[in-house]
Amino acid sequence: MNAIDNGKIQEDDISLGLLLNTLDGERDAPLVFYYDGRPVKPGYHITEVKAGQFSALDCGANPEAWTEIFIQLWDIEEGDRTHMPAGKFQSIIRKVTDHVQLDGSAKLTFEVSDGVRPMQLYCAAMPILSAGTVHVSLSPRPASCKPRDRWLAEENSKAAACCGPRTATRGCCA
């Protein structure tokens, strides 16, 4: 099957490997995820880590294939707990790798729920260290039409190439 590699990380996505590498020097720093305009509660748990290899057919009848890692966050208040240190997050992921093969370059998706509302899917931005805390913003992972997205990217690329400095061999810009 000649599948389109849909595993390319979007500019607002990071991979698991990038997240773990960024946390390396900040093992004791609290790790705080932000979604829907607010931080996760200090008692949050990682309830599940899943790795999946997907094969699909998009709405343009194009075969797709990608690897994705899902980290499920349970956003709850629990006693007097503080936000999980980055090192504990890394230890949990390391323990998972003893049992499940995780591709560090795979698309990373967070599933977040407070235990009442349904889980929602989020992609993670690059972690930021501020005031001794590692902040990771999560943004909703929207649905898209992949053939349209590829077409738009191609059109934008053509427009960018066309509208650079005008040369004698390129006359597309007025």
Secondary structure, DSSP 8 states (H G I E B T S, - for coil): ---EETT---TT--BHHHHHHHHGGGTTSBEEEEETTEE--TT-EEEEEEEEEEEEE-TTS-EEEEEEEEEEEE----TT----BHHHHHHHHHHHHTTS---TTSEEEEEEE-SSS--EEEEE---EEETTEEEEEEEE-----HHHHHHHHHHHHHHHHHTSS-BTTB----
